[in-house]
């Protein structure tokens, strides 16, 4: 998904939200949180090159394309922008509580930690499945992670990420689809895209691992 210039992506999303705000002032809150999130996510991603905030913008861009399939798109956009804040920048929680109290619940729910203690995956995904906002944000988050992990994650971690989709993300999407049928179109699309991504990972990564092993096992000429 990292195919659009960062500056262009940011300006395009800002323009879309500005247009939305002309019809509904609640999207001004999304624009405000976008600036705050950019302040915290000021570094680079694990590749050492891509701006860290590209991740949030990419997820937000995908969510905007699903605007009509979401029951509360503004809440989804806010959750996406804040989804890593509390976990990665604990100091941001007080700022969010003061300036964006409506976002704190989503930011905490999207974090794997509760009061500094990591919760079980079962509990985590059950909470996601029972929230029409967090479930959307988390599914698109994993889609972006899967599409950008090549060359950044180890082969083992890429396979583990793919397995998590089968073990947790698809069951979560299925439950959420039943609980929030108004968003059925989104959940069906997310399911299809995740399955496609997992198939590619499970096809190409083992081949890459086999080639790497062969190169290691084969003696160099002259030895």
N, C-alpha and C positions, 0 to 999 in steps of 0.2 A: 504493500500500500504506500510505501514511501516513494511515490513517483512524481509528486508535485513539489515545486519549489516552495520552501518554507514561507517566505515572505508573501508569495502569491496565495498560498493556501490560507494564511492568516487574514489577508485582506479580503479574500473572497468570502470567508466565513463571517467576518465582521460586517461586510456589506449585506449578506443575507439576513443576519440578525438585526441590523439596523432597519432593513425593510420590514421585518416582522414587528419591530418595536413601534413602527408608525401605525400599525393596526392594533397592537396589543402592548401596552407599556411594560408588561411583565418581562418582556425580552430585553428591556434595559438592564434588568438584574443579571441576565446572562452575560451581557456585554461587560458589566462591572466585574463580575466574577472572573471573566476571561482575563481581564487585566491583572487581577490579584493572583490567579493561578500562574500566569506568565512570570510574575515576580518571583514566585517560589521555584518554579521549574525553569531555572535559568541556565542549567548546565547542558551537558550532552548525554545522549543515550549510551548504551553499553558499547556501541561501535566506536565511540570517541569522536564521532564526526557529526551525526545527526542531532540537531537541537532537541533537548529533552522534551520541550513543549510540543514537538511535532506529534508525539503520541496522542496527547489530549486533543489536539486539533484534528488529527486524522479520524479518531473515534467520533468526534463531534460532527465532522463532515459526513460520515456515514449515517449517523443518526438523523441529520437534517434531511437526507434523501428519503427517510422513512417518516417524515413529519406527519403525514396524513394517516399513517398506520399506528400512531401512538396516541394514547388517551390523554397524556399530559406531557407533551413534548418539551415544554419549558422546564419542567422538573427533571426530565431525562438529561437535558443539556446541562443543567446545573450540576447534577450528579456526576456526569462525565467529567466536567471541569474540576470537580473536587475529589474524584474517586481515589487519588493517591495522596492527597494533601495530609490528612491526619496520620496515615501510616508512615509516610516518608518524611514529613515535617510536623512532628508533634506540636511544635510551637504555634502552628497555624490554627489549631483547634480553637484557641481563645479568640483569635481574629475572626474566624468563621462564626463563632457563637455571638460575637458582637455585631458583625456586619451582615452575615448571611445565616441567621439562625435556622431558616427553613432547609438549609443544606447539610447541617451537621449530622442529622440522622442518616442521610444517605452516605456521607463520607465515612461514618463509623461502620455502617452496615457493609460497605464495600471493602473495609479493611479486614484482614484476617486476625486482628488482635482486639481483645476486649480488656481494657485496663492493663495493657502491656503483656497480656497472656494470649498466646496463639490458641484459637479455638479449633475444634476438630473440623475436618472437611465436610463431614456429614452435617454438622450444625450450620456451617458457613453456607453451604449450597441450599439447605432448607430455607434459610433466611432469604437468600437470593430469590428462590422460587416463589416465595410468598410476597414478593414486592414487585409491582408492575413497573417501577422505575429502575431499581437496582438490577433486576434480571436483564433488562434491555442493555444497560450500561456494561454489565459484566460480559454478556455474550459478544458485544462488539469489541470490547477490550481484548478478549481472547482471539477473535478474528484478526485483529491487528497484530497481536503478538505472534501468531502463527505465520503471518505473511511477511514478517520482518526478522525472523530469528535466524535465517540461514546466514552463515558466516559470522554470527555473533554467539550463538549457543553451541555447546558441544553436541555431537550426534546423539549422545545418550539423553541429554536434556530435551532435545527436539522430539525424540520418541516419547519421552515422559509427558511432554506437553500435549502431544497427540493423544496419548492414552487417557489423560485427564478429561479430554473432550468426551470420549466414550463413557468414561466412568462417572463423570459428574455434570458436565455442561449439557449434554443432550438430555439426560434425565431431568435436569433442572428446567430446561426449555420446555420439555413435555408437560411437566407439572404447571409451569407458569401459563402455558397455552390453555390448559384446562381451567385454571383459576381466573384468567383474564382473556376471555375469548374475543374481546374487542381488539386485541392486539395479535390475533391469530396470524394475520398476514406477515407481520414482522417475525414472529417466532418460526414460522415455516421457512421464510427466507434465510434466517440465521442458521437454522438446522441444516438446510441444503448447502450453504456456504461453508459451514464448519466441516461437514462430511467431505466435501470436495478438498478442503485444505488437509484434512487428516489422511485422506487417500494419497495425496501427493507426498506427504511426509513419509508415510509408511511404505511407499513405493521407492522413492529416491534415496532416502537416508540409509536403508540397509545396503543398497548398491554402493553408495559412497563409502560405507564402512568396510564392505568387502574389498573394494579397490584399494583402500588404505591398508588393509591387512595384507593384501597380496604384495603391495610395494614393500612393506616391512619384512615380510617373510622371504621374498625373493632376494637372493644374494646379488650384490652389485657385480657387473662384468669385471673379470680379472681377479675375483676373490676365490 
